[in-house]
């Protein structure tokens, strides 16, 4: 059995998370900004399917990506040098999360429910959730969104309608975060795709210890400048 959160009840200690399924910590509560920010600061995130109660997770080990360690393939590097795209920050958050919520090929649904969409749009309004958009020929071709607290960025989801469009967004995000001295991009769970981009696993305790420091450092919440990530590869192309 896992604990059920009632009202303002605090999260259980991370050590109480189940091993199978890996990281399931508790259920219930709500998706208010206060609850979500408290969860992320502790290394906890919500993940549940339509019709389920809110489920909170903190798997061990944890997949993370250091901004300076993002792996850029030769083909992606060529695309970045060519610059036949535009990257923006926080220009179309609601549209990015809507696109991320659409079922992938072969899937019947998505874990990004309308309830989740509304919660993260609200976090965006408070300056904690951010999006990165890739535009090609004036159209939104790909992007990603996540949550920033202090010097930690928590990646949530990405989408691509054109090949490499989400990778372009990630490359620009990583360079932007590196310049702002972010310590980590939390990728939550291991996937082969994330590993190919340079992500690696660390212990849950190591991440939690880091977050206790990183989330109280750096800048406060607020919208990111829309074009701040656009020129970051311009010098490489010159």
C-alpha positions in Angstrom: 0.0 0.0 0.0 1.1 3.6 -0.7 0.1 6.6 1.3 -2.9 8.7 0.2 -2.4 12.5 0.4 -5.2 14.4 2.0 -5.4 18.2 2.0 -2.1 19.7 2.8 -0.5 16.5 4.0 3.3 16.4 3.3 4.9 14.0 0.9 6.3 10.8 2.4 10.0 10.3 2.7 11.5 9.3 -0.7 12.8 6.1 0.9 9.2 4.9 1.1 8.8 4.7 -2.6 8.1 1.3 -4.0 10.7 -0.7 -5.9 8.0 -2.3 -8.1 6.8 -0.2 -9.8 10.0 1.7 -9.4 9.5 5.0 -7.6 5.7 5.0 -6.9 5.6 7.1 -3.7 2.0 8.1 -3.0 -1.4 9.0 -4.5 -3.9 11.8 -4.1 -3.4 15.5 -3.4 -3.8 18.0 -6.2 -1.9 19.7 -9.0 -1.9 23.2 -7.5 1.3 25.2 -8.1 2.2 24.9 -4.4 1.9 21.1 -4.5 3.8 20.8 -7.8 6.7 23.0 -6.8 7.0 21.3 -3.5 7.2 17.9 -5.3 9.8 19.0 -7.8 12.0 20.5 -5.2 12.1 17.1 -3.5 12.6 15.1 -6.7 9.0 14.0 -7.0 6.8 14.3 -10.1 3.2 13.4 -11.1 2.5 10.7 -13.7 -0.8 9.0 -14.1 -3.2 7.8 -16.8 -6.7 9.1 -17.5 -9.2 7.7 -14.9 -6.5 7.1 -12.3 -5.9 9.2 -9.2 -2.9 11.5 -9.2 0.2 9.3 -8.7 3.5 10.7 -7.5 6.8 9.1 -8.4 10.5 9.3 -7.4 12.3 6.4 -9.1 15.8 5.2 -8.2 18.1 5.5 -10.1 17.1 8.7 -11.8 17.9 9.8 -15.4 19.6 13.2 -15.6 21.3 15.3 -18.3 23.9 17.9 -17.5 23.5 20.9 -19.8 27.1 20.8 -21.0 26.9 17.1 -21.7 24.1 17.1 -24.3 25.3 14.9 -27.2 24.9 16.5 -30.6 25.3 14.1 -33.5 27.0 15.1 -36.7 23.8 15.4 -38.6 22.2 17.6 -35.9 25.4 19.7 -35.8 25.0 20.3 -39.5 21.4 21.3 -39.1 22.3 23.7 -36.3 25.1 25.3 -38.5 22.7 25.7 -41.4 20.3 27.6 -39.2 17.2 27.1 -41.4 14.9 27.4 -38.4 14.1 29.7 -35.5 14.1 28.9 -31.8 12.0 30.8 -29.3 11.4 30.5 -25.5 8.0 30.8 -23.9 6.4 32.0 -27.2 3.7 29.2 -27.5 3.6 27.3 -24.2 0.0 26.2 -24.4 0.4 25.0 -28.0 3.6 23.1 -27.1 2.0 21.2 -24.3 -1.1 20.5 -26.4 1.1 19.0 -29.2 3.0 17.0 -26.6 -0.4 15.6 -25.3 -1.4 14.2 -28.7 -1.0 10.4 -28.8 2.1 9.0 -30.4 1.7 6.5 -33.3 0.5 3.2 -31.9 -0.8 4.7 -28.7 -4.4 5.1 -27.7 -4.0 8.0 -25.4 -1.6 10.2 -23.4 -0.6 10.7 -19.8 -0.8 14.5 -20.4 -4.5 14.8 -19.5 -6.5 18.1 -19.7 -6.1 18.3 -16.0 -2.3 18.1 -16.4 -2.4 20.7 -19.2 -4.3 23.2 -17.1 -1.9 22.7 -14.2 1.2 23.4 -16.2 -0.3 26.3 -18.0 -0.9 27.8 -14.6 2.7 27.1 -13.6 3.7 28.8 -16.8 1.6 31.8 -15.8 3.5 31.9 -12.5 6.8 31.9 -14.4 7.9 28.4 -13.4 7.0 26.3 -16.5 8.7 27.1 -19.8 8.7 26.0 -23.4 11.2 25.9 -26.2 9.8 26.1 -29.7 11.4 25.2 -33.1 9.9 27.0 -36.1 10.5 26.0 -39.6 9.1 28.0 -42.5 7.1 29.9 -40.0 5.4 26.9 -38.5 5.8 25.2 -35.2 7.8 22.1 -36.1 8.7 20.8 -32.6 9.4 21.8 -29.1 9.5 20.8 -25.4 8.4 22.0 -22.0 9.4 21.7 -18.4 9.7 23.3 -15.0 12.5 25.5 -13.8 13.3 26.1 -10.1 16.5 27.8 -9.2 19.3 26.1 -11.1 17.3 22.9 -11.9 15.2 22.2 -15.0 12.8 19.4 -15.0 12.1 18.1 -18.5 8.5 16.9 -19.0 7.8 16.1 -22.7 8.8 17.0 -26.3 7.3 16.6 -29.7 8.4 16.8 -33.3 6.5 17.2 -36.5 9.7 17.6 -38.6 12.8 15.4 -38.2 15.2 16.7 -35.5 12.9 19.6 -34.5 12.7 18.5 -30.9 16.5 17.9 -30.8 17.1 21.4 -32.1 15.0 22.7 -29.2 16.9 20.6 -26.7 20.3 21.7 -28.1 19.3 25.4 -27.7 17.8 24.8 -24.3 21.0 23.1 -23.0 23.2 25.9 -24.3 20.8 28.5 -22.7 20.8 26.6 -19.4 24.6 26.2 -19.5 25.0 29.9 -19.9 22.7 30.6 -17.0 24.7 28.1 -14.8 21.9 25.5 -14.4 23.2 22.4 -12.7 20.9 19.7 -14.2 18.1 18.7 -16.5 16.0 16.1 -14.7 14.8 13.5 -17.3 13.0 11.4 -14.7 13.0 7.9 -16.3 15.5 6.1 -18.4 14.9 5.7 -22.2 17.2 4.8 -25.0 16.4 8.1 -26.7 17.5 10.1 -23.7 20.6 8.0 -23.3 21.5 8.7 -27.0 21.4 12.4 -26.2 23.8 12.1 -23.3 21.6 11.5 -20.3 22.8 9.1 -17.6 21.5 7.6 -14.4 22.4 8.7 -10.9 21.1 7.6 -7.5 17.9 9.2 -6.2 19.6 10.3 -3.0 22.3 12.1 -5.0 19.7 14.0 -7.0 17.7 14.9 -3.9 20.8 16.2 -2.2 21.7 18.3 -5.2 18.1 19.7 -5.6 18.1 20.8 -1.9 20.9 23.2 -2.9 20.2 24.0 -6.6 16.5 24.9 -6.1 17.4 27.7 -3.7 20.1 29.2 -6.0 19.9 31.1 -9.3 17.2 33.3 -10.6 13.6 33.5 -9.4 10.5 32.6 -11.5 9.6 34.7 -14.6 9.1 34.5 -18.3 12.2 33.7 -20.3 13.2 36.3 -23.0 11.6 35.0 -26.2 14.7 35.2 -28.4 17.4 34.6 -25.8 18.2 31.1 -27.1 18.0 31.9 -30.8 21.6 33.1 -31.5 23.4 30.6 -29.3 24.8 28.6 -32.2 25.4 31.6 -34.4 29.1 31.8 -33.5 29.5 28.1 -34.4 28.1 28.8 -37.8 30.3 31.8 -38.5 
